Amino acid sequence: MEILQLTLHPVYAPLRSLLNGPVCQWHTLRTDRNGVQMPLAYSNRRSEYEAKKPPPTRSQSQERNFAAKGEYVVKTVTVRNVVIGEGRPKICVPIVGQTLDEILEAAREITELPADVVEWRADWYAEAFQEACDKADDPFAHMILRMKETALRLREILGEKPLLFTFRTKAEGGERTLTQAEYEQLNETLAKSGAADLIDVELLTAGSHMKEFTAALHQYPVKVVASSHDFAATPPEEEMISRMCRMQECGADLVKMAVMPRCRQDVLTLLSAVIEMNEKHDETPVIAMSMSSMGVVSRLVGESFGSALTFGAAKKASAPGQIGAEDLQTVLDIIHGGVLGNR
C-alpha cells in the first residue's frame, strides 16, 4: 500500500515511467551473485562487465567505520552547519540572475526555501560582463571586481547558509567562455574573498592543472567541488567512475557528475556508477544526477544510491530536470523516512 501511495504522488511520475517502461522490463527480475534482485534487461546489459569484476569489496575506511559503528559510512564534508554526506541528501538551490537586482532578490527568496546550500551561477551574470566590455582599460579585472562585490553582498543576505560559487563554462553547459587563466583567476579571487564556502572546479576546464589548482584553492577556507558535465549523452559506467576517481586523486572535497540520458537504461548506468563509488571509492561524498525529465528520478533517490546532494529550483532552473525545492524536500523526506524505517 505504501508503494502504491508513492507512485500516485505527482512528483513521482518520472519514477513511475522509469519502473513501468518496456525498455527496463522491471516486471522480470533475476537475482545476481550477491543476492540482489535487478531488472532482467539491466542485468543482461551489465552481465559481461560484471563478469570481469571481482566481488564487491569495501574500502579500508569503510571497514574501519563498520568495525566502529556497525554500519558502512561514507566520508562527510561539513560546511558551516551543514554536513554533506550524512542523512538525507542536502538540497542546493541555484541563483541564475542576470543583473545585480535579480541576483540579490533571488537570494532573499531562497532564505525562505528549504535550501541547505545556495549555488551562485556567476556565468549568468550578464550585467557584469556588459559593464566589463565598456571598460577599455582592463575589462576582465572590472568583471572580477563586480563578481567579488556581488558575492560579498550574497554572503550578507544568506547568513549561515553555505554558498557554492560556480562559473559554468559554455563547454560544460554554461553561458560564457573564459580562458583557463581567467577561469583560475576568477575562482581563486572568490575563494580568497571569504564570501564563498565551496568552489566548483570543472575537471575538463582545469585539465592538467587540476591537482595544482585544487591545492591553490585549499589555501583559503573553501571546499572544492570537482565536476564533470555531459549535456549530450551518458558516458559508459567505467568512464564516469574514472572521472570521479581522477577528481578525488586531485584533492577534491566532493565530486560531481551530471549527464544527459538518451534512454532509461542511461539513468540506471549513472546510479550504478554512484553505487560503485560509494562501495569502493568512498574518499569523498558523491553528487550525481541524470538530467532532463527522464532523469528526474536520479535527483530524488540519492539517499538510497549514495548521492549526497541534489539541486532544486527556486523560480528558474539552472539545468534540465530540476524540480521545485519545496516539492523536492517533500519527496526526500518521504524517502528518508522509508530508509530509516527499514534499518
N, C-alpha and C positions, 0 to 999 in steps of 0.2 A: 504493500500500500504506500509506503514512503517513497519508493521508486516511481510509482505512478504519479504521486503529487509533484515530484521534482520535474518529471518530463512535461507536465502540463503548465509549468511556470513559463511565461512568455520569453524570459531571458534564456531559457534552455532550448529554444528552437534549433540553434546550430548543433547542440549536443544531440538532440533527437534525430536530426538528419544524418549526423555522423554515424550514430549507432544503428539506424534502421536502413541506411543506404545499401543498395545491392552490391556496390563495389566492395564494401567492407565485410559483408556476409557475417555479421555478428551473431546470426542465429545458428551458425555452425562453428562449434568450438572444439579445440583439441587441447590436451594438457601437455606442456613442454616438459623437458627433462628435469626442471626444477619444481614441478608440481603446480605450475601456474597455468591457468586457462587463458587462451588467447584466441582471437578470431582465426578461422582456418586460412582465409585469404592472407591475413597478415603474417601468420606463422609460416605459410608456404613461401611467401616472398622473402622472409628472413632466414629460411632453413639453411641455405648454402653459407650465408655469412655466419650464422650461429654455429654451424658445424666446425668452422675454423677456429672458433674462440674457445678458450678453456672455460670451465665452470666459473660463475661469478665469484670473485673474491673481494674481501673488504680491505680497505687501506689500513695501514698501521694505526693512523689516528682514529679511525672508526673502531678498530678493535680495542684501543685503549678506552674510548668512550663507552663501548659496550661493557667492558670489564668494570668500569666505574659506575655506570648508571643503569645497566641492564637494557639499554637500547642504543641503536646507532644514531649518532648526532652529527650533522654536517656543521662545519665551521660557520660561525656567525660573524657579522660585522656590525658594530654599534656606531651610529651616527647621531650625535646629540642624545636624545632619549629614545631613539628608535633602534630596535635590534632586528637587523635584516638576516633572515635565515632561521628564525625561531617562530614557531606557531604559525598562525595564518599568514599567507603571503601579504606583504605590505603593498599598499596602493600608492602609486605615483601619478600625480595629475600634472599634465604639461601646460605651460603657458606659451601660446603661439601668437601673441600680439605683434602687430606691425609698427605701432607707434608707442611712445612712452606712456601715453594715457591709457592705451589699450592694455599694455603690459601690467601697469600698476593696478588698474581696475580688475583685471583677471586675478591678480594676486589677492586682492581683498575678497573677491568672491570665493576663492579656494579656501580661505581661512574658515569658511562656513561649511565646507565639504569634508567628508571623511577621507582626507588625504594624509597619508603618513609621510610622504616625501613630495616635494614640488620640483618639477623639471622646468627650467627655462630654456626653451629652444631659441637661442640667440640668432640662429640663421634666418629666422622670420623677421628680424628687427629691421625692416626696410627703411624706416626713418633715419636710423643711424648711418646706413650705407649711403643714403641720398645726401645727407649732410656732409659726409666724408668726401663724396665726389665733388662737392662745391668748394672744398678746401684745396687750393693749389699747392700749398707748401708741403704737407705730409698727410694725405688723406687717411692712410692706414693708422697712423698714430692718433688722429682725431677719432676714428672709429673705435679703437681700443679704449680710449678715454671714456667715450659715451657708454660703452659696454660695462666698464668698471663702475661708473657712476650709477648706472641703472641697477646693476647687481647690488650695490650698497643700499639703494632705495628698497629693493625687494627684501633684503635682509631685515630692514626695519619693519616692514609690513608682516613678514612671515613669522617673526619672533623665533621660537624654538623649533619650527618645522625645518627639517633638513632641506637644503637647496642643491639640486643637481644642475650643474651648468653643462649645456650641450650645444655645440656648434656642429650640426649635422651637415656634412658636405654634400654637394649635388651627386657625387659618385655613389653615395650611400642613401639616396632618397631625400636629401635636404634641399634647401632653397638657394644656397650660394656655393661658390668655389673659392678656396684660398690656396695659396702656395703652401708647401709643407712648412716652410719657415714662418709664414704668417700664422698658420694654424697652431704651431707650437708656441709662438709668442703670445697669441691671444689667450690660450688656455693657461699658460704659466702666469700671465698677468692676473687672471681671475683667481687662480689658486693662491697667489700671493696677497690678493686684496682682503682675504678673510671673509668675503661675502658668501662664497660657495663652500659647501661641505663635501661635495662629490664632483668630480670632473669626468665627463665621458671622453674617452680616447678611442678613436677608430683604429682598429688593427691595420686595415688597409692603408689609411692615410699616414699613420706613423711609420709603417713599413719597417725597415731595418733599424730605425731609431727607437722602436717601441720600448725596449728594455731601458735604454738610457733616458728616454723621455719620461717614462713612469717613475724612474728614480729621481729625476729632477722635480717632478710634481710632489713627490713624497717629502721633499724638503719643507713643504708647507703643511698645515694641518688639514689635509684633504684626503679623501679616499678616491681611488681610481677605478672607474667602471670601464673596463675594456669592452669594446663592442664590435660586432660584425653584422652587417645587414645585407640581405639579398632580396630585392624587390621584384626579381624576375622568376625565381624558382626556389626549390628546396634542395640544397646540396645533399649528396649521399651522407648517411649517418656518420661514416668514418671521417668524412671531411669536416663535418660540424664539430665532432669531438676533437679532431686535430687542431682546429682553430681555437677552441676554448682552452685546450691544454697549452697551446702557444701563449695565450693571454696570461695564464697562470705562471708559466715559466718566466714571463717578462715582469712579474711582480704585481699584477693587478689585484685589487682587493675584492672585486666582483667581476664576473664575466657575463656578457650578454650576447644572445644570439637571436636575431629576428629574421624570419624567412617567409617567402611567399609560397603557399601551396598551390599546386596545379590540380591536385586531386586529393581525396580524403586520406589516401594512404600517406601522403606527404605530411599530414598532421600527425599521424602515428609515428612516422620516422623522426620528427622533431621531438616528440615526447619520449621516444625510446632513447634518443641521444641524451636527454636530460636525466633519465634513469641511470644510464651508463656513467655520466659524470658524477652523480651522487654516490654511486656504488664504488667507483674505482678512482675517481679524481676529485676528492671532496675538499681540496685545499681552500676553496672559496665557495661562497654561495653562487648559485646559477640563476640568471634571469633569462627566460626563453619564451618566445611566443611565435606562433604561426599566424600570419596576418590575414586580412580580408575577412569577410563574413564566414567563409569556410573554416577559418582557423580560430574563430572566437572561442571555441571550447578550450583551446590551449591557454587562454587568458584566465580561465575560470578554475581549472583543476590543478593549479600549480602545487598546492599542498600535497596532493596525492602522488604527484610525479617528481616533485623536488625543485620546482621553480619558486624562488624566494620573494619575487616582487612582480607586480603586474601593473599595467597602465590603464587608467580610466580617465575619461574626458570630463571637462567642466562644461563648456559650451561647444568648443571646436576641437575635434580630434587631431592629433599630430601624426597618426598613422592609420592605415585601413584596419577596421575591425575593432577599434576601441569602443567600449560602451560607457555609459554614464557612470560616474564614480559612485553615486548612491545605489544604483542597481548592482554595480559590481560588489559593493560592500555586502549587500543582501545575500547574493549568491555565495560569496566567500564565507560568510558567517554560517550559512546552511551547511556547506561542505565541511567547514571546520568542526561544526557540532557533530557531524556524522563520523569524521575521523576520530575525534575524541571518544565518541560513544563506542567505537569498535576496538579501542585499545584494551 
